[in-house]
Amino acid sequence: MDLYTQNETSTAIPKCVGAQADVLHNGTGNESLEASNITCGNAFTLLIPRRVRQRDEDHTLRILLYSLIFFLSVFGNLLIIVVLTVNKRMRTVTNTFLLSLAVSDLMMAVFCMPFTLIPSILKDFIFGAAMCKIVSYLMGISVSISTFSLVAIAIERYSAICNPLKSRVWQTRSHAYRVIAATWVLAFIIMVPYPIISHLESFQRPDNTTAHQCRHKWPLAKAEQTWYILLLLVLFAIPGVVMIVAYGLISRELYRGIRFEMGHKKDSTDVKNGLTTTVSSGSDDGDGCYVNFVQRPHSMEMSTMAASGRSMKAERPRSNTSEAKLEAKKRVIRMLVVIVFLFFVCWMPLYCANTWRAFDDISAKHALSGTPIAFIHLLSYTSACVNPVIYCFMNTRFRKALLTTFLCCTAPCHRRRRGGLRDNEEDVMATGASMSKFSYTTVSTMGTC
């Protein structure tokens, strides 16, 4: 959002100017100058078709990719806003943060993508001086809110899963509203320098026409370097570390749950074979300690045979439920890895490019101007359409709410609740359900539905 593309002029121009200088330096006079001009004309004739064709292909690809990302971002985030606003049962703590994330991503799509693509294609900022300041400000705000929302979601999920009993005391919608308000106010305050340093500058094109650029003019180079280091820390490095730590601890708890389920499944198999029996506390507030007592096979034989008739009916559903839990936890761990990976992939190139430009403006512009920075921007904007997919559309409960909203389903809540434990476990990360650290049972924070 900060690296603006430079004017792309034909590479034939400096070559022709160099040819003219060489001829004049040799002292061949006016005739040589005319000959050099003819040579320049021939160079333009040879180079322009290839360059124009390459530029048109680049512009076409750029427009197609930006349009695709823009459509997916606007459509996906609007769906999230509508579904979470209309469905009262979807108004949970986690979904409140997801609503804020959807609004910020929608702002990013509307205020970043068009105002990055159009000046890049036209080589002219046609929206005026006022929009130069407004758009720069809104770009920074939308990116900041999106990042802060991702951090808030990571912290909220960590608290709900790793400290479920404590988190239920303070994890309320009113608390979520306060956190969201604080993130928005912080974003508005942090990005105040953007409308101050943004200016519309005029320049002459090679065809002697006047164009404009929306540029950032810093009073001192040190101020610019300090600013981009601050953005690198506040909007990328620190949020990335927080997400890695939070989701790493969540993955550890889920992995412990997987190990517990596997051990419980093994103990159940041993009981079935008449080897051992497992005695546990049986209460939800236990400390997770389980005591195993070994019994002789002949003493277990009669009790096992007597209970076999009753247990056979419930054995297969329990096995299926246990396997569903394990698969759901594994899917959640994979999803967490994808979330962190995509955050770094989408944002690392942009923040590195901006920091590079702040410390070495000439080499950064030479290497990144034009197509490279356009696709770096596009990569960062991709997060606006990736976030809805990861956080909402992969959630079974959200998909059901989406169908309910647009198909006008009036099914009672208790019927939707019969979707099974598989859906509940699959939604554990995206809906606010949490897992007890001790008993590895799900503690729902969804309310009545």
Contacts in CASP RR format, 6 or more apart in sequence:
PFRMAT RR
TARGET T0000
AUTHOR 0000-0000-0000
METHOD contacts of the structure
MODEL  1
MDLYTQNETSTAIPKCVGAQADVLHNGTGNESLEASNITCGNAFTLLIPR
RVRQRDEDHTLRILLYSLIFFLSVFGNLLIIVVLTVNKRMRTVTNTFLLS
LAVSDLMMAVFCMPFTLIPSILKDFIFGAAMCKIVSYLMGISVSISTFSL
VAIAIERYSAICNPLKSRVWQTRSHAYRVIAATWVLAFIIMVPYPIISHL
ESFQRPDNTTAHQCRHKWPLAKAEQTWYILLLLVLFAIPGVVMIVAYGLI
SRELYRGIRFEMGHKKDSTDVKNGLTTTVSSGSDDGDGCYVNFVQRPHSM
EMSTMAASGRSMKAERPRSNTSEAKLEAKKRVIRMLVVIVFLFFVCWMPL
YCANTWRAFDDISAKHALSGTPIAFIHLLSYTSACVNPVIYCFMNTRFRK
ALLTTFLCCTAPCHRRRRGGLRDNEEDVMATGASMSKFSYTTVSTMGTC
1 112 0 8 1.000
1 116 0 8 1.000
1 136 0 8 1.000
1 139 0 8 1.000
1 140 0 8 1.000
1 143 0 8 1.000
1 350 0 8 1.000
1 377 0 8 1.000
1 380 0 8 1.000
2 216 0 8 1.000
2 228 0 8 1.000
2 354 0 8 1.000
2 357 0 8 1.000
3 350 0 8 1.000
3 353 0 8 1.000
3 354 0 8 1.000
3 357 0 8 1.000
3 364 0 8 1.000
3 368 0 8 1.000
3 373 0 8 1.000
3 376 0 8 1.000
3 377 0 8 1.000
4 119 0 8 1.000
4 213 0 8 1.000
4 214 0 8 1.000
4 215 0 8 1.000
4 216 0 8 1.000
5 119 0 8 1.000
5 120 0 8 1.000
5 123 0 8 1.000
5 369 0 8 1.000
5 370 0 8 1.000
5 373 0 8 1.000
5 374 0 8 1.000
6 365 0 8 1.000
6 369 0 8 1.000
6 370 0 8 1.000
7 123 0 8 1.000
7 203 0 8 1.000
7 205 0 8 1.000
7 211 0 8 1.000
7 213 0 8 1.000
8 55 0 8 1.000
8 123 0 8 1.000
8 369 0 8 1.000
8 370 0 8 1.000
9 206 0 8 1.000
10 44 0 8 1.000
10 47 0 8 1.000
10 48 0 8 1.000
10 51 0 8 1.000
10 206 0 8 1.000
11 47 0 8 1.000
11 51 0 8 1.000
12 40 0 8 1.000
12 43 0 8 1.000
12 44 0 8 1.000
12 47 0 8 1.000
12 48 0 8 1.000
12 51 0 8 1.000
13 206 0 8 1.000
15 43 0 8 1.000
16 36 0 8 1.000
16 39 0 8 1.000
16 40 0 8 1.000
16 41 0 8 1.000
16 43 0 8 1.000
16 44 0 8 1.000
19 36 0 8 1.000
19 39 0 8 1.000
19 40 0 8 1.000
19 43 0 8 1.000
20 33 0 8 1.000
20 36 0 8 1.000
20 37 0 8 1.000
20 40 0 8 1.000
22 36 0 8 1.000
23 32 0 8 1.000
23 33 0 8 1.000
23 35 0 8 1.000
23 36 0 8 1.000
24 32 0 8 1.000
24 33 0 8 1.000
24 36 0 8 1.000
26 32 0 8 1.000
28 35 0 8 1.000
58 371 0 8 1.000
59 121 0 8 1.000
62 117 0 8 1.000
62 120 0 8 1.000
62 121 0 8 1.000
62 371 0 8 1.000
62 374 0 8 1.000
62 375 0 8 1.000
62 378 0 8 1.000
63 117 0 8 1.000
63 121 0 8 1.000
65 375 0 8 1.000
65 378 0 8 1.000
66 113 0 8 1.000
66 116 0 8 1.000
66 117 0 8 1.000
66 378 0 8 1.000
66 381 0 8 1.000
69 109 0 8 1.000
69 113 0 8 1.000
69 378 0 8 1.000
69 381 0 8 1.000
69 382 0 8 1.000
69 384 0 8 1.000
69 385 0 8 1.000
70 109 0 8 1.000
70 113 0 8 1.000
70 114 0 8 1.000
70 381 0 8 1.000
72 385 0 8 1.000
73 105 0 8 1.000
73 106 0 8 1.000
73 108 0 8 1.000
73 109 0 8 1.000
73 113 0 8 1.000
73 381 0 8 1.000
73 384 0 8 1.000
73 385 0 8 1.000
73 388 0 8 1.000
74 106 0 8 1.000
74 109 0 8 1.000
74 110 0 8 1.000
76 102 0 8 1.000
76 385 0 8 1.000
76 388 0 8 1.000
76 393 0 8 1.000
77 102 0 8 1.000
77 103 0 8 1.000
77 105 0 8 1.000
77 106 0 8 1.000
77 109 0 8 1.000
77 384 0 8 1.000
77 388 0 8 1.000
78 106 0 8 1.000
79 388 0 8 1.000
79 402 0 8 1.000
80 98 0 8 1.000
80 99 0 8 1.000
80 102 0 8 1.000
80 388 0 8 1.000
80 392 0 8 1.000
80 398 0 8 1.000
81 99 0 8 1.000
81 102 0 8 1.000
81 103 0 8 1.000
81 106 0 8 1.000
82 405 0 8 1.000
83 90 0 8 1.000
83 392 0 8 1.000
83 398 0 8 1.000
83 401 0 8 1.000
83 402 0 8 1.000
83 405 0 8 1.000
84 90 0 8 1.000
84 91 0 8 1.000
84 95 0 8 1.000
84 98 0 8 1.000
84 99 0 8 1.000
84 102 0 8 1.000
85 99 0 8 1.000
86 405 0 8 1.000
87 401 0 8 1.000
87 404 0 8 1.000
87 405 0 8 1.000
89 401 0 8 1.000
89 413 0 8 1.000
89 446 0 8 1.000
89 448 0 8 1.000
89 449 0 8 1.000
90 397 0 8 1.000
90 398 0 8 1.000
90 401 0 8 1.000
91 173 0 8 1.000
92 173 0 8 1.000
92 431 0 8 1.000
92 432 0 8 1.000
92 445 0 8 1.000
92 446 0 8 1.000
92 447 0 8 1.000
93 156 0 8 1.000
93 160 0 8 1.000
93 171 0 8 1.000
93 172 0 8 1.000
93 173 0 8 1.000
93 175 0 8 1.000
93 176 0 8 1.000
93 432 0 8 1.000
93 445 0 8 1.000
94 153 0 8 1.000
94 156 0 8 1.000
94 157 0 8 1.000
94 160 0 8 1.000
94 430 0 8 1.000
94 431 0 8 1.000
94 432 0 8 1.000
94 445 0 8 1.000
95 431 0 8 1.000
96 173 0 8 1.000
96 176 0 8 1.000
96 177 0 8 1.000
96 180 0 8 1.000
97 149 0 8 1.000
97 152 0 8 1.000
97 153 0 8 1.000
97 156 0 8 1.000
97 176 0 8 1.000
97 179 0 8 1.000
97 180 0 8 1.000
98 149 0 8 1.000
98 153 0 8 1.000
98 391 0 8 1.000
98 392 0 8 1.000
98 430 0 8 1.000
100 145 0 8 1.000
100 149 0 8 1.000
100 152 0 8 1.000
100 180 0 8 1.000
100 183 0 8 1.000
100 184 0 8 1.000
101 145 0 8 1.000
101 146 0 8 1.000
101 149 0 8 1.000
101 150 0 8 1.000
101 153 0 8 1.000
101 387 0 8 1.000
101 391 0 8 1.000
102 387 0 8 1.000
102 388 0 8 1.000
102 392 0 8 1.000
103 145 0 8 1.000
104 142 0 8 1.000
104 143 0 8 1.000
104 145 0 8 1.000
104 146 0 8 1.000
104 149 0 8 1.000
105 142 0 8 1.000
105 146 0 8 1.000
105 383 0 8 1.000
105 384 0 8 1.000
105 385 0 8 1.000
105 387 0 8 1.000
105 388 0 8 1.000
106 384 0 8 1.000
107 138 0 8 1.000
107 141 0 8 1.000
107 142 0 8 1.000
107 145 0 8 1.000
108 139 0 8 1.000
108 142 0 8 1.000
108 143 0 8 1.000
108 146 0 8 1.000
108 381 0 8 1.000
108 383 0 8 1.000
108 384 0 8 1.000
109 381 0 8 1.000
109 384 0 8 1.000
109 385 0 8 1.000
111 135 0 8 1.000
111 138 0 8 1.000
111 139 0 8 1.000
111 142 0 8 1.000
112 139 0 8 1.000
112 142 0 8 1.000
112 143 0 8 1.000
112 377 0 8 1.000
112 381 0 8 1.000
113 381 0 8 1.000
115 127 0 8 1.000
115 131 0 8 1.000
115 135 0 8 1.000
115 139 0 8 1.000
116 374 0 8 1.000
116 377 0 8 1.000
116 381 0 8 1.000
117 374 0 8 1.000
118 126 0 8 1.000
119 125 0 8 1.000
119 126 0 8 1.000
119 213 0 8 1.000
119 214 0 8 1.000
120 370 0 8 1.000
120 374 0 8 1.000
122 211 0 8 1.000
123 205 0 8 1.000
123 211 0 8 1.000
124 211 0 8 1.000
124 212 0 8 1.000
124 213 0 8 1.000
125 132 0 8 1.000
125 200 0 8 1.000
125 211 0 8 1.000
125 212 0 8 1.000
125 213 0 8 1.000
125 214 0 8 1.000
126 212 0 8 1.000
127 135 0 8 1.000
127 214 0 8 1.000
128 200 0 8 1.000
128 212 0 8 1.000
129 199 0 8 1.000
129 200 0 8 1.000
132 198 0 8 1.000
132 199 0 8 1.000
132 200 0 8 1.000
132 214 0 8 1.000
133 194 0 8 1.000
133 195 0 8 1.000
133 198 0 8 1.000
134 195 0 8 1.000
135 214 0 8 1.000
136 194 0 8 1.000
136 195 0 8 1.000
136 198 0 8 1.000
136 214 0 8 1.000
136 216 0 8 1.000
137 191 0 8 1.000
137 194 0 8 1.000
137 195 0 8 1.000
137 198 0 8 1.000
139 194 0 8 1.000
140 187 0 8 1.000
140 191 0 8 1.000
140 194 0 8 1.000
141 187 0 8 1.000
141 188 0 8 1.000
141 191 0 8 1.000
143 235 0 8 1.000
143 380 0 8 1.000
144 183 0 8 1.000
144 186 0 8 1.000
144 187 0 8 1.000
144 190 0 8 1.000
144 191 0 8 1.000
144 235 0 8 1.000
145 183 0 8 1.000
145 184 0 8 1.000
145 187 0 8 1.000
146 383 0 8 1.000
146 384 0 8 1.000
146 387 0 8 1.000
147 235 0 8 1.000
147 236 0 8 1.000
147 239 0 8 1.000
147 347 0 8 1.000
148 183 0 8 1.000
148 186 0 8 1.000
148 187 0 8 1.000
148 239 0 8 1.000
149 180 0 8 1.000
149 183 0 8 1.000
150 239 0 8 1.000
150 243 0 8 1.000
150 343 0 8 1.000
150 387 0 8 1.000
151 239 0 8 1.000
151 240 0 8 1.000
151 242 0 8 1.000
151 243 0 8 1.000
152 179 0 8 1.000
152 180 0 8 1.000
152 183 0 8 1.000
153 391 0 8 1.000
154 242 0 8 1.000
154 243 0 8 1.000
154 246 0 8 1.000
154 247 0 8 1.000
155 242 0 8 1.000
155 246 0 8 1.000
156 167 0 8 1.000
156 171 0 8 1.000
156 176 0 8 1.000
156 432 0 8 1.000
157 246 0 8 1.000
157 247 0 8 1.000
157 250 0 8 1.000
157 429 0 8 1.000
157 432 0 8 1.000
157 434 0 8 1.000
158 246 0 8 1.000
158 247 0 8 1.000
158 249 0 8 1.000
158 250 0 8 1.000
159 166 0 8 1.000
159 167 0 8 1.000
159 171 0 8 1.000
160 167 0 8 1.000
160 171 0 8 1.000
160 432 0 8 1.000
160 433 0 8 1.000
160 434 0 8 1.000
160 445 0 8 1.000
161 250 0 8 1.000
161 253 0 8 1.000
161 254 0 8 1.000
161 428 0 8 1.000
161 434 0 8 1.000
161 435 0 8 1.000
161 437 0 8 1.000
162 249 0 8 1.000
162 250 0 8 1.000
162 253 0 8 1.000
162 437 0 8 1.000
163 437 0 8 1.000
164 434 0 8 1.000
164 435 0 8 1.000
164 436 0 8 1.000
164 437 0 8 1.000
164 443 0 8 1.000
165 436 0 8 1.000
165 443 0 8 1.000
167 434 0 8 1.000
168 443 0 8 1.000
168 445 0 8 1.000
171 445 0 8 1.000
190 234 0 8 1.000
193 227 0 8 1.000
194 216 0 8 1.000
197 216 0 8 1.000
197 217 0 8 1.000
197 218 0 8 1.000
198 214 0 8 1.000
198 215 0 8 1.000
198 216 0 8 1.000
199 214 0 8 1.000
199 215 0 8 1.000
199 216 0 8 1.000
199 217 0 8 1.000
200 212 0 8 1.000
200 213 0 8 1.000
200 214 0 8 1.000
200 215 0 8 1.000
201 212 0 8 1.000
201 213 0 8 1.000
201 214 0 8 1.000
201 215 0 8 1.000
202 210 0 8 1.000
202 211 0 8 1.000
202 212 0 8 1.000
203 210 0 8 1.000
203 211 0 8 1.000
203 212 0 8 1.000
203 213 0 8 1.000
204 210 0 8 1.000
204 211 0 8 1.000
205 211 0 8 1.000
216 224 0 8 1.000
218 224 0 8 1.000
218 227 0 8 1.000
221 358 0 8 1.000
224 358 0 8 1.000
225 358 0 8 1.000
225 359 0 8 1.000
227 358 0 8 1.000
228 351 0 8 1.000
228 354 0 8 1.000
228 355 0 8 1.000
228 357 0 8 1.000
228 358 0 8 1.000
229 355 0 8 1.000
229 358 0 8 1.000
231 351 0 8 1.000
231 354 0 8 1.000
232 351 0 8 1.000
232 354 0 8 1.000
232 355 0 8 1.000
235 347 0 8 1.000
235 351 0 8 1.000
236 347 0 8 1.000
236 348 0 8 1.000
236 351 0 8 1.000
239 343 0 8 1.000
240 340 0 8 1.000
240 343 0 8 1.000
240 344 0 8 1.000
243 339 0 8 1.000
243 340 0 8 1.000
243 343 0 8 1.000
244 340 0 8 1.000
247 336 0 8 1.000
247 337 0 8 1.000
247 339 0 8 1.000
247 340 0 8 1.000
248 336 0 8 1.000
250 336 0 8 1.000
250 429 0 8 1.000
251 333 0 8 1.000
251 336 0 8 1.000
251 337 0 8 1.000
253 435 0 8 1.000
253 437 0 8 1.000
254 329 0 8 1.000
254 332 0 8 1.000
254 333 0 8 1.000
254 435 0 8 1.000
255 329 0 8 1.000
255 333 0 8 1.000
256 440 0 8 1.000
257 329 0 8 1.000
257 435 0 8 1.000
257 440 0 8 1.000
258 326 0 8 1.000
258 329 0 8 1.000
258 330 0 8 1.000
260 440 0 8 1.000
261 322 0 8 1.000
261 325 0 8 1.000
261 326 0 8 1.000
261 329 0 8 1.000
261 440 0 8 1.000
262 326 0 8 1.000
264 278 0 8 1.000
264 322 0 8 1.000
265 319 0 8 1.000
265 322 0 8 1.000
267 276 0 8 1.000
267 278 0 8 1.000
267 292 0 8 1.000
268 278 0 8 1.000
268 318 0 8 1.000
270 276 0 8 1.000
271 277 0 8 1.000
271 278 0 8 1.000
271 304 0 8 1.000
272 304 0 8 1.000
272 311 0 8 1.000
272 315 0 8 1.000
274 297 0 8 1.000
274 300 0 8 1.000
274 301 0 8 1.000
274 304 0 8 1.000
275 294 0 8 1.000
275 297 0 8 1.000
275 300 0 8 1.000
276 292 0 8 1.000
276 293 0 8 1.000
276 294 0 8 1.000
276 295 0 8 1.000
277 293 0 8 1.000
277 295 0 8 1.000
277 300 0 8 1.000
278 290 0 8 1.000
278 292 0 8 1.000
279 290 0 8 1.000
279 291 0 8 1.000
279 292 0 8 1.000
279 293 0 8 1.000
280 288 0 8 1.000
280 290 0 8 1.000
280 291 0 8 1.000
281 287 0 8 1.000
281 288 0 8 1.000
281 289 0 8 1.000
281 290 0 8 1.000
283 439 0 8 1.000
284 436 0 8 1.000
284 439 0 8 1.000
284 441 0 8 1.000
285 438 0 8 1.000
285 439 0 8 1.000
286 438 0 8 1.000
286 439 0 8 1.000
287 438 0 8 1.000
288 438 0 8 1.000
288 439 0 8 1.000
321 421 0 8 1.000
321 422 0 8 1.000
324 421 0 8 1.000
324 422 0 8 1.000
324 425 0 8 1.000
325 421 0 8 1.000
325 425 0 8 1.000
328 422 0 8 1.000
328 425 0 8 1.000
328 426 0 8 1.000
328 428 0 8 1.000
329 425 0 8 1.000
329 428 0 8 1.000
331 426 0 8 1.000
332 428 0 8 1.000
332 429 0 8 1.000
335 390 0 8 1.000
335 394 0 8 1.000
335 429 0 8 1.000
336 429 0 8 1.000
338 390 0 8 1.000
339 390 0 8 1.000
342 383 0 8 1.000
342 386 0 8 1.000
342 390 0 8 1.000
343 383 0 8 1.000
345 379 0 8 1.000
346 379 0 8 1.000
346 380 0 8 1.000
346 382 0 8 1.000
346 383 0 8 1.000
346 386 0 8 1.000
347 380 0 8 1.000
347 383 0 8 1.000
349 376 0 8 1.000
349 379 0 8 1.000
349 380 0 8 1.000
350 376 0 8 1.000
350 377 0 8 1.000
350 379 0 8 1.000
350 380 0 8 1.000
353 364 0 8 1.000
353 368 0 8 1.000
353 373 0 8 1.000
353 376 0 8 1.000
356 363 0 8 1.000
356 364 0 8 1.000
356 368 0 8 1.000
357 364 0 8 1.000
357 365 0 8 1.000
357 368 0 8 1.000
368 376 0 8 1.000
391 430 0 8 1.000
392 398 0 8 1.000
392 430 0 8 1.000
393 399 0 8 1.000
394 430 0 8 1.000
395 426 0 8 1.000
395 427 0 8 1.000
395 430 0 8 1.000
395 431 0 8 1.000
396 423 0 8 1.000
396 426 0 8 1.000
396 427 0 8 1.000
397 423 0 8 1.000
397 427 0 8 1.000
397 430 0 8 1.000
397 431 0 8 1.000
398 430 0 8 1.000
398 431 0 8 1.000
400 416 0 8 1.000
403 409 0 8 1.000
404 411 0 8 1.000
413 448 0 8 1.000
413 449 0 8 1.000
416 449 0 8 1.000
417 449 0 8 1.000
424 433 0 8 1.000
424 442 0 8 1.000
424 444 0 8 1.000
425 442 0 8 1.000
427 433 0 8 1.000
428 434 0 8 1.000
428 435 0 8 1.000
428 442 0 8 1.000
431 446 0 8 1.000
432 444 0 8 1.000
432 445 0 8 1.000
432 446 0 8 1.000
433 442 0 8 1.000
433 443 0 8 1.000
433 444 0 8 1.000
433 445 0 8 1.000
433 446 0 8 1.000
434 442 0 8 1.000
434 443 0 8 1.000
434 444 0 8 1.000
434 445 0 8 1.000
435 441 0 8 1.000
435 442 0 8 1.000
435 443 0 8 1.000
436 442 0 8 1.000
436 443 0 8 1.000
END
